Amino acid sequence: MAGFTLGKAQNVSDAVRARNGARWFYWIGGLSVLNSIVAFLGTDFMMVFGLSSTLVGTYVGIRIGGIASILGMAVTVCVGLAFVGLGWMSERGASWAFLTGMVLYGADAVLSLVLQDYLGSAAHVFALLFVGSGFAALLRIKKATAGAQQPAGPQVPDLPTGTPPAALHDAPGFAEATAPAPLD
Protein backbone atom coordinates (compact mmCIF):
# COMPACT_ATOMS: atom_id res chain seq x y z
CA MET A 1 0.00 0.00 0.00
CA ALA A 2 2.78 2.37 -0.84
CA GLY A 3 1.66 5.95 -1.08
CA PHE A 4 -1.34 5.66 1.23
CA THR A 5 -1.06 6.88 4.80
CA LEU A 6 -3.07 4.79 7.20
CA GLY A 7 -4.51 6.32 10.31
CA LYS A 8 -8.01 5.50 11.49
CA ALA A 9 -10.02 2.38 10.67
CA GLN A 10 -11.82 4.32 7.91
CA ASN A 11 -8.45 5.08 6.31
CA VAL A 12 -7.54 1.37 6.27
CA SER A 13 -10.70 0.61 4.33
CA ASP A 14 -10.07 3.61 2.05
CA ALA A 15 -6.46 2.54 1.47
CA VAL A 16 -7.58 -0.94 0.40
CA ARG A 17 -10.29 0.53 -1.83
CA ALA A 18 -7.83 3.00 -3.42
CA ARG A 19 -5.25 0.28 -4.01
CA ASN A 20 -7.84 -2.05 -5.54
CA GLY A 21 -9.16 0.72 -7.78
CA ALA A 22 -5.65 1.48 -9.00
CA ARG A 23 -4.95 -2.17 -9.72
CA TRP A 24 -7.76 -2.28 -12.29
CA PHE A 25 -5.40 -0.43 -14.63
CA TYR A 26 -3.02 -3.41 -14.53
CA TRP A 27 -5.84 -5.69 -15.65
CA ILE A 28 -6.96 -3.30 -18.37
CA GLY A 29 -3.44 -2.99 -19.80
CA GLY A 30 -2.68 -6.69 -19.56
CA LEU A 31 -5.98 -7.86 -21.01
CA SER A 32 -5.66 -5.38 -23.88
CA VAL A 33 -2.32 -6.90 -24.86
CA LEU A 34 -3.74 -10.43 -24.41
CA ASN A 35 -6.73 -9.60 -26.63
CA SER A 36 -4.46 -8.28 -29.36
CA ILE A 37 -2.21 -11.34 -29.20
CA VAL A 38 -5.24 -13.62 -29.42
CA ALA A 39 -6.59 -11.59 -32.38
CA PHE A 40 -3.17 -11.70 -34.04
CA LEU A 41 -3.17 -15.50 -33.71
CA GLY A 42 -6.58 -15.66 -35.41
CA THR A 43 -8.82 -16.92 -32.59
CA ASP A 44 -12.13 -15.40 -31.52
CA PHE A 45 -11.63 -15.54 -27.73
CA MET A 46 -11.71 -12.04 -26.16
CA MET A 47 -11.67 -10.58 -22.66
CA VAL A 48 -14.30 -7.86 -22.14
CA PHE A 49 -12.19 -5.64 -19.86
CA GLY A 50 -9.52 -4.95 -22.49
CA LEU A 51 -9.40 -1.80 -24.57
CA SER A 52 -11.51 -1.71 -27.73
CA SER A 53 -9.23 0.90 -29.31
CA THR A 54 -6.16 -1.35 -29.22
CA LEU A 55 -8.20 -4.23 -30.60
CA VAL A 56 -9.43 -2.09 -33.48
CA GLY A 57 -5.83 -1.05 -34.17
CA THR A 58 -4.73 -4.67 -34.16
CA TYR A 59 -7.50 -5.71 -36.55
CA VAL A 60 -6.68 -2.83 -38.91
CA GLY A 61 -3.02 -3.85 -38.84
CA ILE A 62 -3.90 -7.48 -39.54
CA ARG A 63 -6.21 -6.44 -42.40
CA ILE A 64 -3.45 -4.33 -44.02
CA GLY A 65 -0.88 -7.03 -43.35
CA GLY A 66 2.89 -7.01 -43.35
CA ILE A 67 4.62 -4.45 -41.17
CA ALA A 68 1.26 -2.84 -40.26
CA SER A 69 0.29 -5.90 -38.22
CA ILE A 70 3.58 -5.69 -36.29
CA LEU A 71 3.08 -1.95 -35.83
CA GLY A 72 -0.46 -2.57 -34.53
CA MET A 73 0.89 -5.02 -31.95
CA ALA A 74 3.66 -2.60 -30.95
CA VAL A 75 1.13 0.18 -30.38
CA THR A 76 -1.02 -2.20 -28.33
CA VAL A 77 1.95 -3.14 -26.14
CA CYS A 78 2.82 0.54 -25.62
CA VAL A 79 -0.77 1.42 -24.68
CA GLY A 80 -0.94 -1.61 -22.38
CA LEU A 81 2.29 -0.53 -20.68
CA ALA A 82 0.91 3.00 -20.36
CA PHE A 83 -2.10 1.62 -18.47
CA VAL A 84 0.22 -0.43 -16.26
CA GLY A 85 2.14 2.78 -15.58
CA LEU A 86 -1.08 4.60 -14.71
CA GLY A 87 -1.91 1.80 -12.30
CA TRP A 88 1.53 2.00 -10.72
CA MET A 89 1.27 5.78 -10.27
CA SER A 90 -2.32 5.54 -9.03
CA GLU A 91 -1.34 2.92 -6.50
CA ARG A 92 1.24 5.36 -5.14
CA GLY A 93 -1.36 8.08 -4.66
CA ALA A 94 -1.17 10.12 -7.89
CA SER A 95 -4.62 11.63 -8.45
CA TRP A 96 -3.71 12.70 -11.98
CA ALA A 97 -3.00 9.07 -12.93
CA PHE A 98 -6.41 7.96 -11.66
CA LEU A 99 -8.13 10.74 -13.59
CA THR A 100 -6.13 10.15 -16.78
CA GLY A 101 -6.85 6.42 -16.72
CA MET A 102 -10.54 6.97 -16.04
CA VAL A 103 -10.88 9.48 -18.90
CA LEU A 104 -9.04 7.21 -21.35
CA TYR A 105 -11.00 4.13 -20.33
CA GLY A 106 -14.25 6.13 -20.46
CA ALA A 107 -13.44 7.24 -24.00
CA ASP A 108 -12.76 3.62 -24.87
CA ALA A 109 -16.18 2.73 -23.40
CA VAL A 110 -17.76 5.22 -25.80
CA LEU A 111 -15.87 3.55 -28.68
CA SER A 112 -17.22 0.18 -27.53
CA LEU A 113 -20.71 1.60 -27.57
CA VAL A 114 -20.22 3.07 -31.07
CA LEU A 115 -18.98 -0.33 -32.25
CA GLN A 116 -22.14 -1.85 -30.73
CA ASP A 117 -20.13 -3.98 -28.32
CA TYR A 118 -22.70 -3.76 -25.54
CA LEU A 119 -21.09 -6.40 -23.34
CA GLY A 120 -17.75 -4.60 -23.62
CA SER A 121 -19.41 -1.26 -22.86
CA ALA A 122 -21.07 -2.72 -19.76
CA ALA A 123 -17.74 -4.19 -18.65
CA HIS A 124 -16.10 -0.79 -19.10
CA VAL A 125 -18.77 0.85 -16.92
CA PHE A 126 -18.37 -1.89 -14.31
CA ALA A 127 -14.59 -1.38 -14.17
CA LEU A 128 -14.99 2.42 -14.10
CA LEU A 129 -17.23 2.10 -11.03
CA PHE A 130 -14.47 0.29 -9.16
CA VAL A 131 -11.74 2.63 -10.40
CA GLY A 132 -13.94 5.62 -9.47
CA SER A 133 -14.51 4.15 -6.02
CA GLY A 134 -10.74 3.85 -5.61
CA PHE A 135 -10.27 7.45 -6.73
CA ALA A 136 -12.88 8.67 -4.24
CA ALA A 137 -11.13 6.72 -1.49
CA LEU A 138 -7.80 8.30 -2.48
CA LEU A 139 -9.36 11.76 -2.22
CA ARG A 140 -10.69 10.95 1.26
CA ILE A 141 -7.22 9.76 2.31
CA LYS A 142 -5.60 12.92 0.97
CA LYS A 143 -8.19 15.09 2.72
CA ALA A 144 -7.72 13.27 6.04
CA THR A 145 -3.94 13.42 5.71
CA ALA A 146 -3.99 17.13 4.88
CA GLY A 147 -6.29 17.81 7.84
CA ALA A 148 -4.05 15.84 10.19
CA GLN A 149 -0.94 17.75 9.11
CA GLN A 150 -2.50 21.17 9.74
CA PRO A 151 -2.15 22.24 13.39
CA ALA A 152 -5.32 23.49 15.02
CA GLY A 153 -5.68 27.19 15.67
CA PRO A 154 -4.24 30.25 14.01
CA GLN A 155 -0.70 30.20 12.70
CA VAL A 156 1.61 32.52 14.67
CA PRO A 157 5.00 33.20 13.12
CA ASP A 158 8.04 32.67 15.27
CA LEU A 159 9.31 35.94 16.65
CA PRO A 160 13.04 36.58 16.44
CA THR A 161 14.99 36.31 19.66
CA GLY A 162 17.59 38.82 20.86
CA THR A 163 20.52 36.61 19.88
CA PRO A 164 21.54 36.88 16.21
CA PRO A 165 22.54 33.80 14.27
CA ALA A 166 26.10 32.65 14.90
CA ALA A 167 27.25 33.68 11.44
CA LEU A 168 26.19 37.28 12.02
CA HIS A 169 27.36 37.37 15.63
CA ASP A 170 30.89 36.48 14.58
CA ALA A 171 30.95 38.88 11.61
CA PRO A 172 33.52 41.69 11.91
CA GLY A 173 32.08 44.96 13.16
CA PHE A 174 28.87 43.37 14.43
CA ALA A 175 29.78 43.71 18.13
CA GLU A 176 30.51 47.43 17.73
CA ALA A 177 27.12 48.19 16.20
CA THR A 178 24.72 50.14 18.37
CA ALA A 179 21.01 50.55 18.27
CA PRO A 180 19.67 53.84 16.93
CA ALA A 181 18.72 56.50 19.44
CA PRO A 182 15.06 56.62 20.41
CA LEU A 183 12.89 59.33 18.89
CA ASP A 184 11.89 62.19 21.19
Protein Blocks (a to p, Z undefined) as FASTA:
>chain_A
ZZiacfbfmlmmmmmmmmmmmmmmmmmmmmmmmmmmmmmnopabdcfkbcfklmmmmmmm
mmnopjllmmmmmmmmmmmmmmmmmmmmmmnopaklmmmmmmmmmmmmmmmmmnopaklm
mmmmmmmmmmmmmmmmmmmmmmmmmmmmpcgdjdddddddfbdcfklmmpghklmpccdd
ddZZ
